Amino acid sequence: MAVSTGRVHLGSKTAMREMRRGRAKAAIVSSNCPEEIRERIENYGRLAGIPVLRHPKDSLDLGLLCGKPFPVSAIVINDPGDSKILSLVKVEDA
């Protein structure tokens, strides 16, 4: 829902850029995202106070969930649109 109604960026480089700029509300990384990239995204999340979720499946599954026919290692949500994904992030933090 966030992909179709909100503003979402796909890809690890874009995710890191958006998090550095402080525009992201949340980030999601796949289970097979390279360790170095995942650590950098999580570090930017800690510094900026942005929650970073780990998707339990691989990047191919994450891409399919976004409606894309290619693997996606990271997603950044700038505007959730009509989705309730940010409420899920708050529940996991509690």
N, C-alpha and C positions, 0 to 999 in steps of 0.2 A: 504494500500500500504506500509506503514512503517513497518508493521508486516512481510510482505513477502519479502521485499527488503532491509530493514534496520536492525538495532539492537535495539530491544525493550525488556524490562523486565516487567513481569506481577507480580502483587501482592504488597501489601502495605509495607511489610517488606523489600522486594527487592528495592522498590521505595525509601524508606527512606535511605537505605544503599548506593544506587547509588548517591543520592542527597548529602549525607554527604561527599562522596568521590569526588564530583564535576564532575562526568562523564556525568551527564544528561544534555540534551539540553532543555527538556520540560517534564512536568508531566501532567497527566490527572487523575482526581478522579471522581468516580461515585457519583450520587446524594444521594445514601444511604450509602456511606462510613461512618463508625462511626466517630462522631464529633471529638473525641480525635485524631484519626489517621489523619483525614483531616487537623486539625490544626497543627499537627506536620509536615506534608508534606508541607503545606503552609509556615510554619515558616522556614523550611530548604530552600524552594524556595526563600523566601525573603533574607535570609542570603547569599545564593550563587548566587543570581541574576538569578534564573531559573524560567521561567514562569510556573504557575500552572493553568490549565484549569479545570473547573467543567463541567462534562458531564451532560446534563439535564436529562438523564434517569438513571435507576438503574444499579447495577452491572451485572445483568444477560444480559441486553442489551449490555453493554460494552464488556462483554465476547463474545457475539455473533458477535459483530463488529470486534473483533480480530480473529474470526474464531475458538473460543474455545467453547466447550460444557459445560462450567462451569462459575460461576460468577467471575468477575474480579473487585476488588474495586479500584485498582490504576494501572496505566501504566506509565513507564518511557521510554522516547525515548532518546537513546544514539546516534544513527545514523539514520536519517530519510530515508536513501536510496533514492528511486526515488519519494517518496511522497513529497507533498508540504505543509505538516502540519506546519512546522516552519514559512512559510510565513503567514499562518493563525494566528499564535500566534502574529506575528509582527503587523498585521492589527488590532487585538483586542487591543493591547497595545496602538496604536495610537489614 
